[in-house]
Amino acid sequence: MTLHSASKNSSQTPHNSEQETYMYKETKVKIITVFDNSIALVEDENGEVFEVEKDALR
């Protein structure tokens, strides 16, 4: 149930955005969630998860 509650808090990002890829420093990444509409938690092609500024995604 905790995971379900957490997903409600991240409703700022549409669920389909997880399937869209973006570029961050020449690396393809997928958005997992966005915090405060400015910091994105992303996953790269190697499965590494890290935070980036949302504006840095192309």
Residue pairs with C-beta under 8 A, 6 or more apart in sequence:
10 33
10 34
12 34
12 37
13 31
13 33
13 34
17 31
18 30
18 31
18 32
19 30
20 30
20 31
21 28
21 29
21 30
22 28
22 29
22 30
22 31
22 42
22 57
22 58
23 29
23 57
23 58
24 42
24 44
24 52
24 56
24 57
24 58
25 56
27 44
27 45
28 44
28 45
29 42
29 43
29 44
29 45
29 52
29 57
30 42
30 43
31 40
31 41
31 42
31 57
32 40
32 41
32 42
32 43
32 49
33 40
33 41
34 40
34 41
34 54
35 41
35 51
37 54
38 53
38 54
38 55
39 51
39 52
39 53
39 54
40 51
40 52
40 53
40 54
40 57
41 49
41 50
41 51
42 49
42 50
42 51
42 52
42 57
43 49
44 50
